[in-house]
Amino acid sequence: MTDFTGFTQDVFGHLPRVDQRRWADAYLCGLLTAPGKKTVSRLAKGACLPRGAAQALQQFISASPWDWSAARESLARKAAVRLPGHSWTVGTTLVEKRGEHSVGVHRRFVPEAGRTVNCQVGIGLFLTSGSESVPVEWSLLMDEAWCGDEVRRRRARVPDAVRAKPAWAHVLELADRLAALKVSGPAPLVIDRHCALDAARLAAHLQLRERDFVLEVRPDQPVLPAPHAAIGIGTLPGPDRPVSARQFMREGGARHPSVIDVEQGGRTRRVQVFSAPVRLPGTSPAAPSTGRVHRLIAEQFSAGRRPARFWLTSLGDRRTDEVLSLLRGPSLTHATTQRLEDDFGLLDFEGRSYPGWHHHMTMSSAAYLYHRLQHCARQPARL
């Protein structure tokens, strides 16, 4: 069994004060034991703390000046050891909020809910194996209304370096931070459509970093045929005229689909996989197309007439089934994010400050990893 004291010493032993380390232990214990919504009062009760301790826990999370990056580095190293051969995946979490004072809160249309909500949006980087996904780094989406308001920034203690940027830029920043730690060897970055809305720009920056990737793209993603693209029965566009990914595949971009059995929802389903080399049109002078050839993959389940999902990857030398095995990663990450929200208090931060949000996300991630290590100790298997 993973020793709780040893785990907290590894993750929070860098905290300079004894009281900070004690409150970190208590907060983590509360996240692991308190039922339901993880309010600080319930965390204090779950950790068997005396009356009045809830205020101290709130102070530790929201106001105490401790470094969350060192704790996350420890989590990343532990996860990398437990997950050999992992990929990097990205997950998002949306926290509905009342009012406008919680850091990063803004109005956003949520397609899944079909409505506009007042919310915070967190973007997480996960290490993901064939069966498990573990959060190791987080970023908070901040819009210009927040970043351009010095009064709100000062009140929420937002660092000067934080600026408004799109989700794909947050993904790059997260990947850069994890890469700098050198916790593992090169790993492909696998991202579904929620964080890869500007796939061409994201791909351009990833290839500048020599980072392999698998990005889900929309069916209307513009692509250009590569010089050696397969010619099917249809007519491909000219070399400089982009068409949608769907049209490219439909009009002769790929031939001879592979038929592969995949696991989905506990069932094995047969899927046709089309694959063809493509290029991406230029995006801007800051991130121009290099003309590099990527691989466009389309999945079509037997019940559908059109490819259900499209993916763009730099892994042109990998077998199709190897690339497809990576596509399960985002689903595992979504499941982990849901578990973090339901059981480990990911949505339950009650403070308003930027450091407090990062402290809480770090504690929630630590609670999840500790729980998984305990589970694996009881049922010996690779995480």
Secondary structure as UniProt FT lines:
FT   HELIX           4..12
FT   TURN            13..14
FT   HELIX           18..33
FT   HELIX           40..46
FT   TURN            47..48
FT   TURN            51..52
FT   HELIX           53..62
FT   HELIX           68..82
FT   TURN            84..85
FT   STRAND          87..96
FT   TURN            103..104
FT   STRAND          106..110
FT   TURN            111..114
FT   STRAND          115..128
FT   STRAND          133..140
FT   HELIX           144..147
FT   HELIX           150..156
FT   TURN            160..161
FT   HELIX           167..181
FT   STRAND          189..191
FT   TURN            193..195
FT   TURN            197..198
FT   HELIX           199..208
FT   TURN            209..210
FT   STRAND          213..217
FT   TURN            219..220
FT   STRAND          222..225
FT   TURN            227..228
FT   TURN            239..240
FT   STRAND          243..244
FT   HELIX           245..248
FT   HELIX           249..253
FT   STRAND          258..264
FT   TURN            265..266
FT   STRAND          267..279
FT   TURN            285..286
FT   STRAND          294..301
FT   TURN            302..303
FT   STRAND          309..313
FT   TURN            316..317
FT   HELIX           320..326
FT   TURN            327..328
FT   HELIX           329..343
FT   TURN            346..347
FT   HELIX           354..378
//
